[in-house]
Amino acid sequence: MASTSSPSLLKPVLLACALLLPLQAQAQTAGLGAAGELVDPDVLRVCADPSNMPFTDQSGEGFEDKLAKMVATATGRSSVAYTWFPSITGFVRNTLGANRCDIIMGYAQGDELVQNTNAYYRSSYVMLYKKDGELAGVETLTDPKLADKRIGVVEGTPPSANMAAAKLMRKAKVYPLMVDTRVAPSMAEVMIRDMLDGVIDAAVVWGPMAGYYASKSGADLAMVPLIKEKGGQRMTYRITMGVRPSDQEWKRTLNTYIREHQGEINKLLLEYHVPLLDERDQAITQ
């Protein structure tokens, strides 16, 4: 999953105090949204990575790019404008935290750097391997079939801890977490290529990335959500939209959108082969 972790963001309320302007007057002067909020009411200002498929891309081909257009239309905004910044340390601080944009389209629930909306999808880390290979039927990282296999995993991600507990890291191939995909390919794409070339036997990847790149590979791959792990790190995450802590009305607007358009959102995500899970870990297929 693309990391958007960064130091704590500057809260708009502190900025307003520093300028010694009443919040309501500041909002009205700037032509922005609800009193006390720095949200543009006419343009959906999105904070995004310029090269992070399948999520966002300057070409507009990411599913978060398409979701942004849907949100803009539904909330009465005339257009979508982007503040681009790579998914590296400092992303939130330099985008949402600097008031250069008003929404991060995909953000894991529970991160304190942003205020989360309600989740609009739930997915998990998955294991990828060749369907016709000797790993057929493997569903957990503790399966004995994996004992002598070389598994690809991104450093620092939750599955790496489970793999260490299962003594799989000794032979694992570890891929870097922070990659500037403007100049290098996505690690998910590299891992799948390595698997097809026989460099690794299986890959453990964040589900939305796995589904997208597996579908592009044209290979017949099994994609197994890691929902049967016993103990260790959690593998499933709810994904929200991230907004500033002060933007309560904006959050409510987005929550209303999610509630009223969940079916359309699911359809979009499934077009990108995102493995969707409900709260009982059952696959959502439509």
C-alpha positions in Angstrom: 0.0 0.0 0.0 1.4 3.5 -0.8 2.6 5.1 2.4 1.4 8.6 3.2 2.9 8.8 6.7 4.6 12.1 7.7 5.1 14.3 10.7 2.1 15.9 12.3 0.3 18.4 10.1 -0.3 22.1 10.8 -3.9 22.5 11.9 -5.9 25.3 10.2 -7.3 26.5 13.5 -3.7 27.4 14.6 -3.0 29.1 11.3 -6.1 31.2 11.8 -5.1 32.2 15.3 -1.7 33.2 14.1 -3.2 35.5 11.6 -5.5 37.0 14.2 -8.5 36.7 11.9 -11.9 35.4 13.0 -12.5 32.1 11.4 -15.7 33.1 9.8 -14.3 36.2 8.3 -11.3 34.3 7.1 -13.5 31.8 5.3 -15.6 34.4 3.7 -12.6 36.5 2.6 -11.0 33.5 1.0 -14.3 32.5 -0.7 -14.0 29.1 0.9 -16.5 26.7 2.5 -18.3 26.5 5.9 -17.2 29.0 8.5 -13.9 27.8 10.1 -13.1 25.5 7.3 -10.5 26.0 4.5 -12.3 23.9 1.9 -12.8 25.3 -1.5 -16.6 25.1 -2.3 -16.2 25.3 -6.1 -13.2 23.1 -6.9 -12.3 19.7 -5.5 -8.7 20.2 -4.5 -7.1 16.7 -4.3 -3.7 15.8 -2.7 -2.2 12.9 -4.7 0.8 11.1 -5.8 1.5 11.8 -9.5 2.6 8.2 -10.3 0.9 5.7 -8.0 -1.2 3.3 -10.1 -3.8 1.9 -9.5 -4.6 4.8 -7.1 -3.6 8.1 -8.7 -1.7 9.2 -11.7 -1.3 12.5 -13.6 -2.9 10.7 -16.6 -6.1 10.5 -14.6 -6.2 6.7 -15.0 -6.2 5.8 -11.3 -9.4 4.7 -9.5 -9.0 7.5 -7.0 -8.8 10.0 -9.8 -12.1 8.7 -11.2 -13.6 8.6 -7.7 -12.5 12.3 -7.3 -14.5 13.2 -10.4 -17.5 11.4 -9.0 -17.2 13.2 -5.7 -16.8 16.6 -7.4 -19.9 16.1 -9.4 -22.0 14.9 -6.5 -20.9 17.8 -4.2 -21.6 20.5 -6.8 -18.0 21.3 -7.7 -17.1 22.4 -11.2 -13.8 20.7 -11.5 -10.9 18.7 -9.9 -7.5 20.3 -9.2 -4.5 18.4 -8.0 -1.6 19.1 -5.7 1.0 16.5 -6.7 3.5 15.1 -4.2 5.1 11.6 -4.1 4.0 9.1 -1.5 7.1 9.5 0.7 7.7 11.0 4.1 6.2 14.5 4.2 3.2 13.8 1.9 0.6 15.0 4.4 2.6 17.9 5.7 3.3 19.3 2.3 -0.2 18.9 0.9 -3.2 18.7 3.2 -1.3 20.1 6.1 -0.2 23.1 4.1 -3.8 23.8 3.0 -2.8 23.3 -0.6 -5.6 20.8 -1.1 -8.7 19.6 0.8 -8.8 15.8 0.4 -6.7 12.7 0.2 -8.8 10.2 -1.7 -7.5 7.0 -0.1 -6.2 6.8 3.5 -6.1 4.0 6.0 -8.5 4.4 8.9 -6.9 5.3 12.2 -3.9 7.3 11.1 -3.7 10.4 13.4 -2.2 12.6 10.6 -5.6 13.2 9.1 -9.3 13.1 10.1 -10.8 10.0 8.5 -14.2 9.9 6.8 -16.2 6.7 7.0 -14.6 3.9 5.2 -15.6 3.5 1.5 -13.9 0.1 1.1 -12.2 -2.6 3.1 -9.4 -4.8 1.7 -6.5 -6.9 2.8 -3.0 -8.0 2.0 -3.0 -11.0 -0.3 -0.7 -13.8 -1.4 -0.1 -14.2 -5.1 1.2 -17.4 -6.7 0.8 -19.4 -9.9 -2.6 -21.2 -9.9 -1.1 -24.4 -11.4 2.0 -24.4 -9.2 2.8 -26.4 -6.1 1.5 -23.7 -3.8 -2.1 -24.3 -4.9 -4.4 -24.2 -1.9 -2.1 -22.2 0.4 -4.2 -19.7 2.4 -2.0 -18.7 5.3 1.7 -17.7 5.9 2.1 -20.7 8.3 1.3 -23.3 5.7 4.1 -25.9 5.6 4.2 -25.7 1.8 5.9 -22.3 2.2 8.7 -23.5 4.4 11.3 -23.8 1.7 9.9 -21.1 -0.7 11.2 -17.7 -1.5 8.5 -15.1 -0.9 8.5 -11.5 -1.9 7.4 -8.9 0.6 7.7 -5.2 1.0 9.8 -4.1 3.9 8.0 -2.8 7.0 4.6 -3.9 5.9 2.4 -6.0 8.3 2.9 -9.3 6.5 6.7 -9.1 7.1 6.1 -9.5 10.8 4.0 -12.6 10.3 6.5 -14.0 7.9 9.2 -13.5 10.5 7.2 -15.3 13.1 6.7 -18.2 10.6 10.5 -18.2 9.9 10.0 -17.3 6.3 12.2 -14.2 6.2 15.5 -16.1 6.0 14.8 -16.9 2.3 12.5 -14.0 1.6 13.2 -11.3 -1.0 12.5 -8.0 0.6 11.5 -5.0 -1.6 11.8 -1.4 -0.6 8.8 0.4 1.0 9.5 3.9 -0.2 9.8 4.1 -3.9 9.5 7.3 -6.1 7.4 5.7 -8.8 8.0 8.8 -11.0 11.4 7.2 -11.8 10.9 3.6 -10.8 8.2 1.0 -11.3 5.8 0.0 -8.5 7.2 -2.7 -6.3 4.0 -4.7 -6.8 4.7 -4.7 -10.5 8.3 -5.8 -9.9 7.3 -8.5 -7.5 4.8 -10.1 -10.0 7.4 -9.9 -12.8 10.0 -11.6 -10.5 7.5 -14.3 -9.6 6.7 -15.0 -13.3 10.5 -15.1 -14.0 11.0 -17.6 -11.2 13.0 -15.3 -8.9 10.4 -15.7 -6.1 7.7 -18.4 -5.6 5.0 -16.1 -4.2 4.4 -12.5 -3.5 2.6 -10.8 -0.5 1.2 -7.5 -1.6 -1.5 -5.0 -0.6 -4.7 -6.2 -2.3 -5.6 -3.2 -4.5 -2.1 -3.2 -6.0 -2.0 -7.0 -6.3 -5.3 -7.1 -8.1 -4.4 -4.4 -10.6 -0.9 -5.6 -11.6 -1.9 -9.3 -11.6 -4.7 -8.5 -14.1 -2.2 -6.5 -16.3 0.3 -9.4 -16.2 -2.0 -11.7 -18.2 -0.8 -14.6 -16.1 -3.1 -17.1 -14.4 -2.4 -16.2 -10.7 -4.2 -17.1 -7.5 -4.9 -14.1 -5.3 -5.6 -15.2 -1.7 -6.6 -12.6 0.9 -4.7 -13.2 4.1 -7.8 -13.3 6.3 -7.1 -16.6 8.0 -3.9 -15.6 9.9 -3.8 -16.6 13.5 -2.3 -13.8 15.6 0.4 -11.4 14.5 -0.3 -8.2 12.6 -3.7 -7.5 11.1 -4.0 -7.9 7.4 -7.3 -6.1 6.7 -7.7 -2.4 6.6 -10.6 0.1 6.1 -9.8 2.8 3.6 -11.3 6.3 4.0 -10.9 9.7 2.6 -8.6 12.0 4.6 -9.4 15.6 5.5 -8.1 18.2 8.0 -9.1 17.7 11.6 -10.9 21.1 11.6 -13.1 20.3 8.5 -16.1 18.7 10.2 -18.7 19.8 7.8 -16.6 18.7 4.9 -16.3 15.3 6.5 -20.0 15.0 7.0 -20.6 15.9 3.3 -18.2 13.2 2.2 -19.8 10.7 4.6 -23.1 11.4 3.0 -21.6 10.9 -0.4 -20.1 7.5 0.6 -23.4 6.3 2.1 -25.5 7.3 -0.9 -23.1 6.1 -3.6 -21.5 2.9 -2.1 -22.8 0.8 -5.0 -21.1 3.0 -7.6 -17.9 3.1 -5.6 -17.8 -0.7 -5.4 -18.4 -1.0 -9.1 -15.4 1.3 -9.8 -13.1 -0.6 -7.5 -14.1 -3.9 -8.9 -13.2 -2.7 -12.4 -9.7 -2.3 -11.1 -9.7 -5.8 -9.5 -9.6 -4.5 -6.0 -10.3 -7.4 -3.6 -13.2 -6.0 -1.6 -14.2 -7.5 1.8 -17.2 -6.9 3.9 -17.0 -6.8 7.7 -17.3 -10.6 7.9 -14.4 -11.0 5.5 -16.7 -12.2 2.8 -15.7 -11.1 -0.8 -17.8 -8.4 -2.4 -18.3 -9.1 -6.0 -20.8 -6.6 -7.1 
